[in-house]
Amino acid sequence: MFDETEDHDHAHTQNRFAVIPTPEKLNADPQFTGKGIRIAFLDSGFFPHPDIHERIVTFHDVSGGQNELHQPLEPRSFQWHGTQTTVSCAGNGKLCDGIYRGIASEAELVLVRVSDENGAIPDQNIELGLQWILDNREKYNIRVLNMSLGGDANLPSAESKIDQLAEECVKQGIVVIVAAGNSADEVPIPPANSPSVITVGGYSDENQFDEADFELYHSSYGVTADGTIKPEVIAPAMFVAAPILPKTADYIAAETLAHLLTQPDYKLKKAVSEHWKKADLSEEILTLQNVSDIREAIENEIQNRKIIATHYQYVDGTSFAAPITASVVAQMLEANPKLTPFAVKDLLISTAQRLMHFPAIRQGFGVVHAQRALAEAQKETHVFEYENYMPPRIDGEMITFFYHNDEAEAVNLAGDFNNWNESSTPFFKDADGIWMAKIPALNSGKYRYKFVVNQTNWLEDPSNGLKEEDGFGGFNSILHII
């Protein structure tokens, strides 16, 4: 792998346009860094960035065009996206004195390039990438897979090879995290519509800590081709720190701009006259006589380029909300390696918190809460398998409902099949810690239901993505009997 030996400008301090580092955004526990957890990324391409290169376990190009991850003379455009998503999840902040490290800063990485030579990502390449993950999951002990990409067609899962492969990854023990997409006018499509993956939408914290300032990002959301509602959770999708790729013109310009700002007033004009081209500044800056005007022009360029520190900029998109969520999952698995993908998903959504005054359908269960998810992962002693964490299952003449909540004292099933009676159909807890309720098989039709926890808290079924808005700011879960 690439060995970073060249010198860098080590003026790593943030500028006044700096954004809140991701671990601080989520108030993540610094004791857990994803150590011992391997995260795979399917993306357009990658550069062996200093923030991650020492922890890259392997690299694979599905097209066979790139045999190894090496340091090119200049990165190609398709390498930006995968590098930035990976570093936003697991970078150690080497080029910023650790300020803009990811939450999973010690996780190990498996990188799979799925773009063609033009940087496009055809469905066939996504399928090849997923199949490679399945074929090599045991060899590389892959626990988490991040996909900040999408297919070309809006298909039901039964007709999508991408979805079927994603579902198989989950069944084989991999937590699959997928970006929802960036258009509020569209619904998530494969692989984001896959029922068992964790689909992540976005929000903006407006670069503030106060939740009252938060806004929803224009993520894709809604009822998928299967009838499930996505996303499950939301995570930061604006003002996210990411690296500027070394050896690019943008990198040279950013370093030069940072250098110019450090110059004392008496040196600034001379420095600008010598370096304005490297900084990619307009020649008009040479006509400015006032030092404060020159500094303002330099800062305007820094702001236009979204530069937040010498080697970093801020980015936006659910492409970054997804890997941030993956980094929280890596913490959970580090704390409790026995967690299955179904347990991780359950704990992640059950600890999320919805933003008030915004539609639930756009945010799923709400904002990922790193500390709560980690705390619940540490406490969890049960093993969730596919058979006991799933939507209602028809067994002969009975229908079985499943629910997990170790803190619950009582759980009841209420729906239009029992006149929404909150006490007539109790759940019983089995030895595996799963609450179960059984009712006689129903006639063909569409049924709505909820779980009533501790007699007061009415919830949708977290294992069932089929649901509809209930008219009160929440959801009814949906059961279709054919």
KELO-940395 format. One record per residue (C-alpha): residue number from 1; residue in one letter; z negated, x negated, y negated; chain. Coordinates in pm, whole numbers, plus 50000, padded with zeros to 5 digits. Each point is the difference from the previous one (the first is absolute). Layout:
// residues N
{NUM; "a"; {Z; X; Y}; "A"};
...
END
This chain:
// residues 482
{1; "m"; {50000; 50000; 50000}; "A"};
{2; "f"; {50036; 49911; 49635}; "A"};
{3; "d"; {49749; 49744; 49873}; "A"};
{4; "e"; {49924; 50043; 49632}; "A"};
{5; "t"; {49974; 49650; 49854}; "A"};
{6; "e"; {50161; 50021; 49659}; "A"};
{7; "d"; {49788; 50007; 49688}; "A"};
{8; "h"; {49955; 50312; 49795}; "A"};
{9; "d"; {49882; 50077; 49651}; "A"};
{10; "h"; {49637; 50080; 50070}; "A"};
{11; "a"; {49932; 50195; 49681}; "A"};
{12; "h"; {49909; 50293; 50218}; "A"};
{13; "t"; {49794; 50200; 49754}; "A"};
{14; "q"; {50089; 50361; 49935}; "A"};
{15; "n"; {50165; 50091; 49673}; "A"};
{16; "r"; {49896; 50295; 49787}; "A"};
{17; "f"; {50241; 50228; 50189}; "A"};
{18; "a"; {49817; 49933; 50327}; "A"};
{19; "v"; {49942; 50280; 50250}; "A"};
{20; "i"; {49689; 50070; 50204}; "A"};
{21; "p"; {50013; 49800; 50327}; "A"};
{22; "t"; {50046; 50226; 50302}; "A"};
{23; "p"; {49662; 49924; 50165}; "A"};
{24; "e"; {49832; 50107; 49676}; "A"};
{25; "k"; {50220; 50310; 49968}; "A"};
{26; "l"; {49875; 50122; 50337}; "A"};
{27; "n"; {49653; 49846; 49975}; "A"};
{28; "a"; {50069; 49841; 50338}; "A"};
{29; "d"; {49724; 49818; 50187}; "A"};
{30; "p"; {50075; 49625; 49959}; "A"};
{31; "q"; {49824; 49917; 50330}; "A"};
{32; "f"; {50295; 50140; 50196}; "A"};
{33; "t"; {50338; 49836; 49948}; "A"};
{34; "g"; {50200; 50104; 50306}; "A"};
{35; "k"; {49904; 49681; 50180}; "A"};
{36; "g"; {50119; 50004; 50361}; "A"};
{37; "i"; {50230; 50298; 49940}; "A"};
{38; "r"; {50377; 49967; 50023}; "A"};
{39; "i"; {50213; 50218; 49776}; "A"};
{40; "a"; {50375; 50038; 50054}; "A"};
{41; "f"; {50241; 50080; 49718}; "A"};
{42; "l"; {50345; 50151; 50040}; "A"};
{43; "d"; {50181; 49934; 49675}; "A"};
{44; "s"; {50322; 49883; 49838}; "A"};
{45; "g"; {49912; 49633; 50002}; "A"};
{46; "f"; {49729; 49746; 49932}; "A"};
{47; "f"; {49935; 49671; 49821}; "A"};
{48; "p"; {49729; 49763; 50132}; "A"};
{49; "h"; {49788; 50042; 49688}; "A"};
{50; "p"; {49702; 49764; 49956}; "A"};
{51; "d"; {49763; 50300; 50004}; "A"};
{52; "i"; {50092; 50085; 50360}; "A"};
{53; "h"; {50200; 49723; 50166}; "A"};
{54; "e"; {49709; 49838; 50185}; "A"};
{55; "r"; {49925; 50329; 50177}; "A"};
{56; "i"; {50353; 50095; 50110}; "A"};
{57; "v"; {49980; 50011; 50379}; "A"};
{58; "t"; {50368; 50067; 50059}; "A"};
{59; "f"; {50317; 50118; 49830}; "A"};
{60; "h"; {50281; 50201; 50157}; "A"};
{61; "d"; {50335; 50107; 49858}; "A"};
{62; "v"; {50144; 50297; 50194}; "A"};
{63; "s"; {50354; 49906; 49901}; "A"};
{64; "g"; {49961; 49647; 50134}; "A"};
{65; "g"; {50134; 49854; 49677}; "A"};
{66; "q"; {49680; 49820; 49905}; "A"};
{67; "n"; {49831; 49808; 50280}; "A"};
{68; "e"; {49692; 49889; 49810}; "A"};
{69; "l"; {49823; 50064; 49672}; "A"};
{70; "h"; {50071; 49700; 49783}; "A"};
{71; "q"; {49988; 49915; 49635}; "A"};
{72; "p"; {50346; 50070; 49853}; "A"};
{73; "l"; {50134; 49822; 49693}; "A"};
{74; "e"; {49959; 50334; 49827}; "A"};
{75; "p"; {49877; 50322; 50158}; "A"};
{76; "r"; {50255; 50275; 50042}; "A"};
{77; "s"; {49946; 50338; 49842}; "A"};
{78; "f"; {49917; 50175; 50331}; "A"};
{79; "q"; {49705; 49762; 50054}; "A"};
{80; "w"; {49808; 50131; 49698}; "A"};
{81; "h"; {49890; 50335; 50141}; "A"};
{82; "g"; {49856; 49883; 50331}; "A"};
{83; "t"; {49827; 49704; 49840}; "A"};
{84; "q"; {49837; 50214; 49733}; "A"};
{85; "t"; {49885; 50270; 50244}; "A"};
{86; "t"; {49856; 49738; 50236}; "A"};
{87; "v"; {49818; 49808; 49728}; "A"};
{88; "s"; {49863; 50320; 49844}; "A"};
{89; "c"; {49838; 50069; 50337}; "A"};
{90; "a"; {49900; 49657; 50127}; "A"};
{91; "g"; {50059; 49733; 49735}; "A"};
{92; "n"; {49715; 49755; 49946}; "A"};
{93; "g"; {50075; 49944; 49631}; "A"};
{94; "k"; {50078; 49631; 50037}; "A"};
{95; "l"; {50212; 49997; 49684}; "A"};
{96; "c"; {49746; 50190; 49792}; "A"};
{97; "d"; {49670; 49844; 50103}; "A"};
{98; "g"; {49936; 50299; 50223}; "A"};
{99; "i"; {50007; 50260; 49723}; "A"};
{100; "y"; {50289; 50202; 50143}; "A"};
{101; "r"; {49920; 49967; 50369}; "A"};
{102; "g"; {50056; 50293; 50233}; "A"};
{103; "i"; {49716; 50185; 50171}; "A"};
{104; "a"; {50111; 49856; 50338}; "A"};
{105; "s"; {50021; 49645; 49867}; "A"};
{106; "e"; {49927; 49837; 50338}; "A"};
{107; "a"; {50211; 50223; 50223}; "A"};
{108; "e"; {50275; 49838; 50206}; "A"};
{109; "l"; {50358; 50117; 49951}; "A"};
{110; "v"; {50298; 50088; 50216}; "A"};
{111; "l"; {50311; 50038; 49783}; "A"};
{112; "v"; {50311; 50185; 50115}; "A"};
{113; "r"; {50309; 50002; 49783}; "A"};
{114; "v"; {50210; 50316; 50044}; "A"};
{115; "s"; {50259; 49966; 49724}; "A"};
{116; "d"; {50361; 49896; 50046}; "A"};
{117; "e"; {50161; 49716; 49806}; "A"};
{118; "n"; {50053; 50228; 49701}; "A"};
{119; "g"; {49636; 50101; 49989}; "A"};
{120; "a"; {50066; 50354; 50127}; "A"};
{121; "i"; {49774; 50145; 50271}; "A"};
{122; "p"; {50199; 50215; 50246}; "A"};
{123; "d"; {49814; 50232; 50238}; "A"};
{124; "q"; {50115; 49792; 50295}; "A"};
{125; "n"; {49816; 49696; 49863}; "A"};
{126; "i"; {49679; 50197; 49953}; "A"};
{127; "e"; {50029; 50113; 50361}; "A"};
{128; "l"; {50056; 49641; 50115}; "A"};
{129; "g"; {49699; 49888; 49798}; "A"};
{130; "l"; {49775; 50266; 50149}; "A"};
{131; "q"; {50120; 49921; 50351}; "A"};
{132; "w"; {49925; 49630; 49941}; "A"};
{133; "i"; {49648; 50093; 49888}; "A"};
{134; "l"; {49950; 50203; 50318}; "A"};
{135; "d"; {50138; 49721; 50219}; "A"};
{136; "n"; {49779; 49736; 49833}; "A"};
{137; "r"; {49686; 50190; 49907}; "A"};
{138; "e"; {49794; 49844; 50282}; "A"};
{139; "k"; {50142; 49650; 49956}; "A"};
{140; "y"; {49901; 49994; 49633}; "A"};
{141; "n"; {49707; 50245; 50022}; "A"};
{142; "i"; {50143; 50222; 49726}; "A"};
{143; "r"; {49740; 50253; 49883}; "A"};
{144; "v"; {50157; 50131; 49678}; "A"};
{145; "l"; {50361; 50063; 49897}; "A"};
{146; "n"; {50107; 50059; 49639}; "A"};
{147; "m"; {50338; 50153; 49920}; "A"};
{148; "s"; {50080; 50029; 49631}; "A"};
{149; "l"; {50347; 50134; 50074}; "A"};
{150; "g"; {50179; 50314; 50109}; "A"};
{151; "g"; {50293; 50113; 50208}; "A"};
{152; "d"; {50322; 50157; 49880}; "A"};
{153; "a"; {49969; 50356; 50133}; "A"};
{154; "n"; {49743; 50278; 49974}; "A"};
{155; "l"; {49958; 50082; 50368}; "A"};
{156; "p"; {49730; 50166; 50211}; "A"};
{157; "s"; {49805; 49752; 50209}; "A"};
{158; "a"; {50164; 50125; 50321}; "A"};
{159; "e"; {50341; 49897; 49862}; "A"};
{160; "s"; {49893; 49671; 49842}; "A"};
{161; "k"; {49994; 49683; 50210}; "A"};
{162; "i"; {49804; 49836; 49718}; "A"};
{163; "d"; {49727; 50264; 50023}; "A"};
{164; "q"; {49988; 49983; 50378}; "A"};
{165; "l"; {49953; 49622; 49990}; "A"};
{166; "a"; {49734; 50031; 49729}; "A"};
{167; "e"; {49814; 50255; 50212}; "A"};
{168; "e"; {50019; 49767; 50300}; "A"};
{169; "c"; {49853; 49717; 49789}; "A"};
{170; "v"; {49700; 50221; 49922}; "A"};
{171; "k"; {49959; 50098; 50366}; "A"};
{172; "q"; {50008; 49631; 50092}; "A"};
{173; "g"; {49708; 49925; 49768}; "A"};
{174; "i"; {50162; 49904; 49669}; "A"};
{175; "v"; {49886; 50164; 49677}; "A"};
{176; "v"; {50327; 50081; 49822}; "A"};
{177; "i"; {49995; 50029; 49619}; "A"};
{178; "v"; {50310; 50134; 49821}; "A"};
{179; "a"; {50086; 50041; 49631}; "A"};
{180; "a"; {50066; 50364; 49910}; "A"};
{181; "g"; {50293; 49928; 49766}; "A"};
{182; "n"; {50034; 50009; 49624}; "A"};
{183; "s"; {50161; 50332; 49916}; "A"};
{184; "a"; {49782; 50305; 49934}; "A"};
{185; "d"; {50315; 50209; 50047}; "A"};
{186; "e"; {50037; 49895; 50363}; "A"};
{187; "v"; {49791; 50030; 50316}; "A"};
{188; "p"; {49908; 49697; 50213}; "A"};
{189; "i"; {50265; 49911; 50259}; "A"};
{190; "p"; {49994; 49773; 50308}; "A"};
{191; "p"; {49783; 49812; 50061}; "A"};
{192; "a"; {49770; 50158; 49737}; "A"};
{193; "n"; {50027; 50344; 50162}; "A"};
{194; "s"; {49887; 49872; 50339}; "A"};
{195; "p"; {49692; 50207; 50097}; "A"};
{196; "s"; {49768; 49721; 50116}; "A"};
{197; "v"; {50071; 49738; 49731}; "A"};
{198; "i"; {49790; 49980; 49686}; "A"};
{199; "t"; {50233; 50091; 49716}; "A"};
{200; "v"; {49887; 49872; 49661}; "A"};
{201; "g"; {50085; 50145; 49661}; "A"};
{202; "g"; {49892; 49855; 49670}; "A"};
{203; "y"; {49791; 50038; 49691}; "A"};
{204; "s"; {49961; 49802; 49679}; "A"};
{205; "d"; {49660; 49891; 49879}; "A"};
{206; "e"; {50160; 49933; 49659}; "A"};
{207; "n"; {49846; 49653; 50029}; "A"};
{208; "q"; {49656; 50151; 49948}; "A"};
{209; "f"; {49692; 50045; 50218}; "A"};
{210; "d"; {49919; 50353; 49886}; "A"};
{211; "e"; {50134; 50255; 50250}; "A"};
{212; "a"; {50036; 50248; 49714}; "A"};
{213; "d"; {50297; 49790; 49883}; "A"};
{214; "f"; {50180; 50003; 50337}; "A"};
{215; "e"; {50343; 50162; 50032}; "A"};
{216; "l"; {50214; 50082; 50301}; "A"};
{217; "y"; {50304; 49782; 50066}; "A"};
{218; "h"; {50338; 50169; 50055}; "A"};
{219; "s"; {49972; 49957; 50378}; "A"};
{220; "s"; {50204; 50195; 50252}; "A"};
{221; "y"; {49793; 50278; 50150}; "A"};
{222; "g"; {50013; 50342; 50161}; "A"};
{223; "v"; {50106; 50172; 50318}; "A"};
{224; "t"; {50211; 49772; 50221}; "A"};
{225; "a"; {50285; 50098; 50230}; "A"};
{226; "d"; {49735; 50050; 50271}; "A"};
{227; "g"; {49790; 50228; 49784}; "A"};
{228; "t"; {49719; 49746; 49957}; "A"};
{229; "i"; {49861; 49924; 49656}; "A"};
{230; "k"; {50005; 49641; 49881}; "A"};
{231; "p"; {49854; 49771; 49867}; "A"};
{232; "e"; {49656; 49971; 50159}; "A"};
{233; "v"; {49850; 49781; 49725}; "A"};
{234; "i"; {50085; 49835; 49670}; "A"};
{235; "a"; {49936; 49644; 49878}; "A"};
{236; "p"; {50082; 49795; 49688}; "A"};
{237; "a"; {50372; 50016; 49923}; "A"};
{238; "m"; {50002; 49870; 49642}; "A"};
{239; "f"; {49856; 49691; 49831}; "A"};
{240; "v"; {49992; 49819; 50335}; "A"};
{241; "a"; {49999; 49620; 49986}; "A"};
{242; "a"; {50280; 49825; 50192}; "A"};
{243; "p"; {50148; 49649; 49994}; "A"};
{244; "i"; {50302; 49880; 49811}; "A"};
{245; "l"; {50209; 49814; 50257}; "A"};
{246; "p"; {49996; 49619; 49968}; "A"};
{247; "k"; {50324; 49822; 49914}; "A"};
{248; "t"; {50152; 50307; 49832}; "A"};
{249; "a"; {50108; 50020; 49638}; "A"};
{250; "d"; {49725; 50257; 49947}; "A"};
{251; "y"; {49740; 49756; 50131}; "A"};
{252; "i"; {50120; 49720; 49772}; "A"};
{253; "a"; {50005; 50235; 49703}; "A"};
{254; "a"; {49648; 50126; 50075}; "A"};
{255; "e"; {49861; 49647; 50028}; "A"};
{256; "t"; {50173; 49898; 49677}; "A"};
{257; "l"; {49876; 50306; 49810}; "A"};
{258; "a"; {49645; 49929; 50116}; "A"};
{259; "h"; {50037; 49638; 49892}; "A"};
{260; "l"; {50124; 50100; 49654}; "A"};
{261; "l"; {49703; 50228; 49943}; "A"};
{262; "t"; {49762; 49710; 50060}; "A"};
{263; "q"; {50153; 49794; 49719}; "A"};
{264; "p"; {49799; 49957; 49680}; "A"};
{265; "d"; {50158; 50138; 49685}; "A"};
{266; "y"; {50120; 49664; 49872}; "A"};
{267; "k"; {50195; 49935; 50323}; "A"};
{268; "l"; {50132; 50348; 50068}; "A"};
{269; "k"; {50327; 49988; 49802}; "A"};
{270; "k"; {50102; 49670; 50155}; "A"};
{271; "a"; {49910; 50119; 50350}; "A"};
{272; "v"; {50201; 50320; 49954}; "A"};
{273; "s"; {50301; 49808; 49870}; "A"};
{274; "e"; {49992; 49784; 50316}; "A"};
{275; "h"; {49924; 50268; 50260}; "A"};
{276; "w"; {50130; 50336; 49876}; "A"};
{277; "k"; {50287; 49997; 50250}; "A"};
{278; "k"; {49772; 49924; 50297}; "A"};
{279; "a"; {49776; 50282; 49883}; "A"};
{280; "d"; {50305; 50228; 49985}; "A"};
{281; "l"; {49917; 50092; 49640}; "A"};
{282; "s"; {50253; 50130; 49751}; "A"};
{283; "e"; {50147; 49738; 49771}; "A"};
{284; "e"; {49873; 50211; 49712}; "A"};
{285; "i"; {49654; 49854; 50057}; "A"};
{286; "l"; {50125; 49676; 49843}; "A"};
{287; "t"; {50045; 50182; 49668}; "A"};
{288; "l"; {49635; 50104; 49982}; "A"};
{289; "q"; {49792; 49798; 49757}; "A"};
{290; "n"; {49657; 50156; 50035}; "A"};
{291; "v"; {49800; 49872; 50298}; "A"};
{292; "s"; {49841; 50341; 50056}; "A"};
{293; "d"; {50347; 50155; 50021}; "A"};
{294; "i"; {50103; 49738; 50256}; "A"};
{295; "r"; {49691; 50071; 50210}; "A"};
{296; "e"; {50067; 50372; 49978}; "A"};
{297; "a"; {50359; 49948; 50122}; "A"};
{298; "i"; {49874; 49794; 50295}; "A"};
{299; "e"; {49739; 50260; 50087}; "A"};
{300; "n"; {50258; 50278; 49974}; "A"};
{301; "e"; {50214; 49817; 50255}; "A"};
{302; "i"; {49699; 49956; 50229}; "A"};
{303; "q"; {49922; 50369; 49968}; "A"};
{304; "n"; {50363; 50103; 50062}; "A"};
{305; "r"; {50002; 49791; 50317}; "A"};
{306; "k"; {49667; 50154; 50110}; "A"};
{307; "i"; {49853; 49650; 50035}; "A"};
{308; "i"; {49622; 50008; 50050}; "A"};
{309; "a"; {49933; 49634; 50085}; "A"};
{310; "t"; {50217; 49690; 50019}; "A"};
{311; "h"; {50141; 50079; 50347}; "A"};
{312; "y"; {49938; 50375; 50031}; "A"};
{313; "q"; {50130; 50327; 49863}; "A"};
{314; "y"; {49904; 50362; 50053}; "A"};
{315; "v"; {50216; 50230; 50209}; "A"};
{316; "d"; {50010; 50366; 50092}; "A"};
{317; "g"; {50096; 50226; 50289}; "A"};
{318; "t"; {49863; 50142; 50323}; "A"};
{319; "s"; {50139; 49679; 50150}; "A"};
{320; "f"; {49675; 49847; 49873}; "A"};
{321; "a"; {49770; 50294; 50061}; "A"};
{322; "a"; {50080; 49964; 50372}; "A"};
{323; "p"; {49909; 49630; 50044}; "A"};
{324; "i"; {49687; 50046; 49791}; "A"};
{325; "t"; {49900; 50270; 50249}; "A"};
{326; "a"; {50093; 49764; 50285}; "A"};
{327; "s"; {49761; 49742; 49852}; "A"};
{328; "v"; {49714; 50253; 50012}; "A"};
{329; "v"; {50092; 50076; 50362}; "A"};
{330; "a"; {49981; 49628; 50077}; "A"};
{331; "q"; {49645; 49999; 49862}; "A"};
{332; "m"; {49911; 50296; 50223}; "A"};
{333; "l"; {50139; 49830; 50309}; "A"};
{334; "e"; {49829; 49672; 49918}; "A"};
{335; "a"; {49671; 50189; 49978}; "A"};
{336; "n"; {50067; 50199; 50317}; "A"};
{337; "p"; {50283; 49864; 50219}; "A"};
{338; "k"; {49956; 50283; 50251}; "A"};
{339; "l"; {50139; 50263; 49763}; "A"};
{340; "t"; {50318; 50167; 50122}; "A"};
{341; "p"; {50277; 50107; 49759}; "A"};
{342; "f"; {49876; 50359; 50028}; "A"};
{343; "a"; {49646; 49898; 49907}; "A"};
{344; "v"; {50126; 49796; 49705}; "A"};
{345; "k"; {50208; 50290; 49871}; "A"};
{346; "d"; {49713; 50244; 50041}; "A"};
{347; "l"; {49751; 49775; 49820}; "A"};
{348; "l"; {50246; 49914; 49724}; "A"};
{349; "i"; {50084; 50361; 49914}; "A"};
{350; "s"; {49647; 50133; 50049}; "A"};
{351; "t"; {49863; 49751; 49745}; "A"};
{352; "a"; {50283; 50045; 49747}; "A"};
{353; "q"; {49927; 50188; 49679}; "A"};
{354; "r"; {50238; 50241; 49830}; "A"};
{355; "l"; {50065; 49964; 49629}; "A"};
{356; "m"; {49881; 50306; 49816}; "A"};
{357; "h"; {50251; 50206; 49801}; "A"};
{358; "f"; {50297; 49882; 50208}; "A"};
{359; "p"; {50170; 50196; 50281}; "A"};
{360; "a"; {49868; 49916; 50345}; "A"};
{361; "i"; {50351; 50015; 50145}; "A"};
{362; "r"; {50099; 49694; 49796}; "A"};
{363; "q"; {49705; 49785; 50105}; "A"};
{364; "g"; {49910; 50103; 50355}; "A"};
{365; "f"; {49634; 49927; 50061}; "A"};
{366; "g"; {49986; 49796; 49680}; "A"};
{367; "v"; {49935; 49646; 49880}; "A"};
{368; "v"; {49926; 49736; 50264}; "A"};
{369; "h"; {49632; 49907; 49968}; "A"};
{370; "a"; {49967; 49644; 50128}; "A"};
{371; "q"; {49620; 49981; 50012}; "A"};
{372; "r"; {49948; 50336; 50171}; "A"};
{373; "a"; {50276; 49939; 50255}; "A"};
{374; "l"; {49851; 49660; 50086}; "A"};
{375; "a"; {49647; 50141; 50026}; "A"};
{376; "e"; {50113; 50273; 50238}; "A"};
{377; "a"; {50199; 49748; 50205}; "A"};
{378; "q"; {49688; 49788; 50041}; "A"};
{379; "k"; {49800; 50301; 50123}; "A"};
{380; "e"; {50263; 50148; 50234}; "A"};
{381; "t"; {49913; 49964; 50368}; "A"};
{382; "h"; {50253; 50238; 50157}; "A"};
{383; "v"; {50342; 49914; 50134}; "A"};
{384; "f"; {50275; 50242; 49899}; "A"};
{385; "e"; {50293; 50027; 50235}; "A"};
{386; "y"; {50315; 50200; 49948}; "A"};
{387; "e"; {49882; 50273; 50236}; "A"};
{388; "n"; {49687; 50084; 49802}; "A"};
{389; "y"; {50120; 49958; 49645}; "A"};
{390; "m"; {50299; 50223; 49957}; "A"};
{391; "p"; {50104; 50345; 49872}; "A"};
{392; "p"; {49897; 50307; 50206}; "A"};
{393; "r"; {50107; 49961; 50362}; "A"};
{394; "i"; {50102; 50283; 50231}; "A"};
{395; "d"; {49848; 49954; 50347}; "A"};
{396; "g"; {50117; 50283; 50223}; "A"};
{397; "e"; {49840; 50313; 49866}; "A"};
{398; "m"; {49777; 49828; 49745}; "A"};
{399; "i"; {50057; 49824; 49665}; "A"};
{400; "t"; {49775; 49702; 49924}; "A"};
{401; "f"; {49917; 49886; 49645}; "A"};
{402; "f"; {49861; 49651; 49925}; "A"};
{403; "y"; {49791; 49866; 49712}; "A"};
{404; "h"; {49803; 49681; 49933}; "A"};
{405; "n"; {49702; 49980; 49767}; "A"};
{406; "d"; {49688; 49815; 50112}; "A"};
{407; "e"; {49803; 50136; 49705}; "A"};
{408; "a"; {50076; 50366; 50073}; "A"};
{409; "e"; {49719; 50213; 50138}; "A"};
{410; "a"; {50218; 50301; 50077}; "A"};
{411; "v"; {50374; 50070; 50000}; "A"};
{412; "n"; {50172; 50336; 50034}; "A"};
{413; "l"; {50362; 50113; 50022}; "A"};
{414; "a"; {50119; 50270; 49762}; "A"};
{415; "g"; {50352; 50140; 49977}; "A"};
{416; "d"; {50207; 50310; 49975}; "A"};
{417; "f"; {49975; 50029; 50381}; "A"};
{418; "n"; {49622; 50070; 49970}; "A"};
{419; "n"; {50003; 50173; 49660}; "A"};
{420; "w"; {49880; 49679; 49832}; "A"};
{421; "n"; {49658; 50042; 50152}; "A"};
{422; "e"; {49813; 49677; 49930}; "A"};
{423; "s"; {49754; 50032; 50289}; "A"};
{424; "s"; {50177; 50170; 50291}; "A"};
{425; "t"; {50174; 49690; 50141}; "A"};
{426; "p"; {49767; 49697; 50010}; "A"};
{427; "f"; {50102; 49646; 50089}; "A"};
{428; "f"; {49809; 49795; 50257}; "A"};
{429; "k"; {49963; 49622; 49990}; "A"};
{430; "d"; {50104; 49803; 50308}; "A"};
{431; "a"; {49875; 49662; 50121}; "A"};
{432; "d"; {50273; 49818; 49806}; "A"};
{433; "g"; {49876; 50142; 49671}; "A"};
{434; "i"; {50291; 50242; 49962}; "A"};
{435; "w"; {49931; 50357; 49899}; "A"};
{436; "m"; {50209; 50246; 50204}; "A"};
{437; "a"; {50056; 50376; 49990}; "A"};
{438; "k"; {50203; 50213; 50236}; "A"};
{439; "i"; {50156; 50341; 49948}; "A"};
{440; "p"; {50219; 50213; 50229}; "A"};
{441; "a"; {50375; 49946; 49965}; "A"};
{442; "l"; {50156; 50197; 49715}; "A"};
{443; "n"; {50316; 50204; 49982}; "A"};
{444; "s"; {50310; 49844; 49847}; "A"};
{445; "g"; {49973; 49960; 49624}; "A"};
{446; "k"; {49865; 49796; 49710}; "A"};
{447; "y"; {49623; 49972; 49959}; "A"};
{448; "r"; {49785; 49853; 49721}; "A"};
{449; "y"; {49659; 49843; 50056}; "A"};
{450; "k"; {49727; 49775; 49861}; "A"};
{451; "f"; {49692; 49818; 50124}; "A"};
{452; "v"; {49665; 50109; 49855}; "A"};
{453; "v"; {49761; 49706; 49993}; "A"};
{454; "n"; {49627; 50061; 49965}; "A"};
{455; "q"; {50074; 50364; 49915}; "A"};
{456; "t"; {50112; 49924; 49644}; "A"};
{457; "n"; {50283; 49745; 49994}; "A"};
{458; "w"; {50342; 50151; 50084}; "A"};
{459; "l"; {50251; 49725; 50091}; "A"};
{460; "e"; {50353; 49971; 50129}; "A"};
{461; "d"; {50047; 49835; 50339}; "A"};
{462; "p"; {50041; 49626; 49920}; "A"};
{463; "s"; {50193; 49937; 50323}; "A"};
{464; "n"; {50261; 50268; 49925}; "A"};
{465; "g"; {50262; 49930; 49736}; "A"};
{466; "l"; {50133; 50356; 50022}; "A"};
{467; "k"; {49833; 50183; 49713}; "A"};
{468; "e"; {50062; 50204; 49689}; "A"};
{469; "e"; {49821; 50046; 49669}; "A"};
{470; "d"; {49722; 50257; 50025}; "A"};
{471; "g"; {50012; 50118; 49638}; "A"};
{472; "f"; {49661; 49844; 49921}; "A"};
{473; "g"; {50099; 49637; 49949}; "A"};
{474; "g"; {49986; 49911; 50369}; "A"};
{475; "f"; {50193; 50063; 50321}; "A"};
{476; "n"; {50004; 50219; 50304}; "A"};
{477; "s"; {50102; 49824; 50320}; "A"};
{478; "i"; {50289; 50160; 50187}; "A"};
{479; "l"; {50037; 50073; 50369}; "A"};
{480; "h"; {50340; 50109; 50132}; "A"};
{481; "i"; {50006; 50174; 50338}; "A"};
{482; "i"; {50346; 50036; 50150}; "A"};
END
